[in-house]
Amino acid sequence: MNLQALVDQFNTTYKVPTSETPVLPDDASMDRIYSLIHEELMELCDAMDNKDLVGMADALADILYVTAQQARVIGLPVDALLAEVQRSNMSKLGSDGEPIFREDGKVLKGPNYSPPDIKGVLEGSVNV
């Protein structure tokens, strides 16, 4: 099962109201989204502080899951968005086909970089 199907199953099973199309959430929903993701992020920070690899793995998985689950609540097409971001990320290679790294290891954008068309995904005009 892909990530979107997993969180859709959760939302259906637990009767979490979701939107069929992308919608900007109201203030209370935004607060809930922030709170849920922040809670998981704090668990990651605690695990990192304690040098707890199992705790880090759990927190990172929870961050990924909760983020995807909340994205589905507001009608975002998780798998399509991830595919478009992946397409964009893979366009960052240098002209020699090799990655370009900043001193701290972050991948930099190469000459053929193409930003993700998030608006196109939300409008359904990007086929991923």
FENRARA-V443273 format. One record per helix or strand. SS is the DSSP state (helix for helix, strand for strand). FROM is the first residue (numbers start at 0). LEN is the number of residues. Records with the same first field share a line. If there is no record, write none. Layout:
SS: FROM-LEN + FROM-LEN
This chain:
helix: 2-11 + 26-23 + 52-21 + 77-13 + 117-6
strand: 100-1 + 106-1
